[in-house]
Amino acid sequence: MITESAVVIDYQAGVATVKCQSQSACGACAVKSGCGTSALSELTGKVGEHIFTLETITPLKIGQTVEIGLAEKSLLFSALLLYVAPLLTILITAFIGEHLFQHELLQAIFIFFCTALSFVIVRVYAKNMQKKSAFKPILLRVL
């Protein structure tokens, strides 16, 4: 189970809306001051906020800090879907495009179109997965 602390921003009738901040690995790194990646991430200045809706029987108050969790299996499957599916699409369509088209420009257009289509399919499938309980974060405890 992957855990993260979050702040309750709304609670109504067993449904809590929580917000958690994205944290980079740079914050806990010992060589942060001399690292180029850390310097580049500070240039953007963006701090990501993620808002989740949780179903809970525990009564919560706005402003409370809670610990939420997500099953590791669902996170790994999501990462696999997001990264491996388009990569496999690129490889497969490169081989297919080489045999279907003689002109390299047509091959490149075919590869680009199929890869873009794979991202659309992954997005639609991910939206359907969000409805399943295995892919929703759960409330672990109130901090």
C-alpha positions as CSV (number, residue, x, y, z in Angstrom):
1,M,0.0,0.0,0.0
2,I,1.3,3.4,-1.0
3,T,0.4,6.1,1.5
4,E,0.3,9.8,1.5
5,S,-1.0,12.5,3.8
6,A,-3.8,14.8,2.6
7,V,-5.9,17.6,3.9
8,V,-9.7,17.4,4.0
9,I,-11.2,20.3,1.9
10,D,-14.8,19.1,1.9
11,Y,-16.9,16.5,3.7
12,Q,-20.6,15.8,3.0
13,A,-22.6,12.6,3.9
14,G,-19.8,10.1,3.8
15,V,-17.9,11.5,0.9
16,A,-14.7,13.4,1.6
17,T,-12.7,15.5,-0.8
18,V,-9.0,15.6,0.1
19,K,-6.0,17.5,-1.4
20,C,-2.4,16.3,-1.3
21,Q,0.7,18.0,-2.5
22,S,3.1,16.4,-5.1
23,Q,6.5,15.8,-3.5
24,S,9.6,15.3,-5.5
25,A,12.5,13.1,-4.4
26,C,14.7,16.1,-4.4
27,G,13.3,17.3,-1.1
28,A,14.9,14.5,0.9
29,C,18.1,14.2,-1.1
30,A,21.4,15.0,0.5
31,V,23.0,16.4,-2.7
32,K,20.1,18.7,-3.6
33,S,22.2,21.8,-3.6
34,G,24.6,20.6,-6.2
35,C,22.2,18.7,-8.5
36,G,21.1,20.0,-11.9
37,T,17.8,18.2,-11.8
38,S,16.9,20.0,-8.5
39,A,17.9,23.3,-10.0
40,L,15.7,22.7,-13.1
41,S,12.7,21.7,-10.9
42,E,13.0,24.9,-8.9
43,L,12.9,27.0,-12.1
44,T,9.4,25.8,-13.0
45,G,8.1,26.6,-9.5
46,K,5.1,24.5,-10.0
47,V,3.8,22.6,-7.0
48,G,1.3,19.9,-8.0
49,E,-1.9,19.6,-6.1
50,H,-4.0,16.5,-6.4
51,I,-7.6,16.3,-5.3
52,F,-9.3,13.0,-4.6
53,T,-12.8,12.0,-3.6
54,L,-13.0,9.3,-0.9
55,E,-16.0,7.4,0.5
56,T,-15.7,7.0,4.2
57,I,-17.8,6.2,7.2
58,T,-15.4,8.1,9.5
59,P,-16.8,11.6,10.2
60,L,-14.2,14.2,9.1
61,K,-13.9,18.0,9.5
62,I,-12.5,20.4,6.9
63,G,-8.8,21.1,7.6
64,Q,-8.1,17.7,9.2
65,T,-5.0,15.8,8.0
66,V,-5.7,12.2,7.0
67,E,-3.6,9.4,5.6
68,I,-4.8,7.9,2.3
69,G,-3.6,4.8,0.6
70,L,-3.6,3.3,-2.9
71,A,-2.8,-0.4,-3.7
72,E,0.6,-0.9,-5.3
73,K,-0.9,-3.2,-7.8
74,S,-3.1,-0.5,-9.3
75,L,-0.3,2.0,-9.4
76,L,2.0,-0.4,-11.2
77,F,-0.7,-1.4,-13.7
78,S,-1.4,2.3,-14.4
79,A,2.3,3.0,-15.0
80,L,2.6,0.0,-17.2
81,L,-0.5,1.0,-19.2
82,L,0.7,4.6,-19.6
83,Y,4.3,3.9,-20.6
84,V,4.5,0.4,-22.1
85,A,1.3,0.6,-24.3
86,P,2.5,3.6,-26.4
87,L,6.1,2.2,-26.6
88,L,4.9,-1.1,-27.9
89,T,2.6,0.7,-30.3
90,I,5.6,2.7,-31.7
91,L,7.7,-0.5,-32.1
92,I,4.9,-2.6,-33.7
93,T,3.8,0.2,-36.1
94,A,7.4,0.8,-37.1
95,F,7.6,-2.8,-38.3
96,I,4.2,-2.8,-39.9
97,G,4.8,0.6,-41.5
98,E,8.0,-0.6,-43.0
99,H,6.2,-3.4,-44.9
100,L,3.1,-1.4,-45.8
101,F,4.7,1.8,-47.2
102,Q,7.8,2.4,-49.3
103,H,8.1,6.1,-48.6
104,E,9.5,7.0,-45.2
105,L,7.3,10.0,-44.8
106,L,4.2,7.8,-45.0
107,Q,5.8,5.4,-42.5
108,A,6.4,8.3,-40.1
109,I,2.8,9.6,-40.5
110,F,1.5,6.0,-39.9
111,I,3.6,5.6,-36.8
112,F,2.6,9.0,-35.4
113,F,-1.1,8.4,-36.1
114,C,-1.1,5.0,-34.4
115,T,0.8,6.2,-31.4
116,A,-1.6,9.2,-30.9
117,L,-4.5,6.7,-31.2
118,S,-2.9,4.5,-28.5
119,F,-2.7,7.5,-26.2
120,V,-6.4,8.2,-26.8
121,I,-7.3,4.6,-26.1
122,V,-5.2,4.6,-22.9
123,R,-6.9,7.7,-21.7
124,V,-10.4,6.3,-22.3
125,Y,-9.4,3.0,-20.6
126,A,-7.9,4.9,-17.7
127,K,-11.2,6.8,-17.2
128,N,-13.0,3.5,-17.0
129,M,-10.5,2.2,-14.5
130,Q,-11.1,5.2,-12.2
131,K,-14.6,3.9,-11.6
132,K,-13.3,0.6,-10.2
133,S,-12.8,0.5,-6.4
134,A,-9.3,-1.1,-6.8
135,F,-8.1,2.1,-8.4
136,K,-9.6,4.6,-5.9
137,P,-7.6,5.8,-2.9
138,I,-8.9,4.8,0.5
139,L,-8.9,6.5,3.9
140,L,-6.4,4.8,6.2
141,R,-6.5,6.9,9.3
142,V,-7.0,10.4,10.7
143,L,-3.7,12.0,11.7
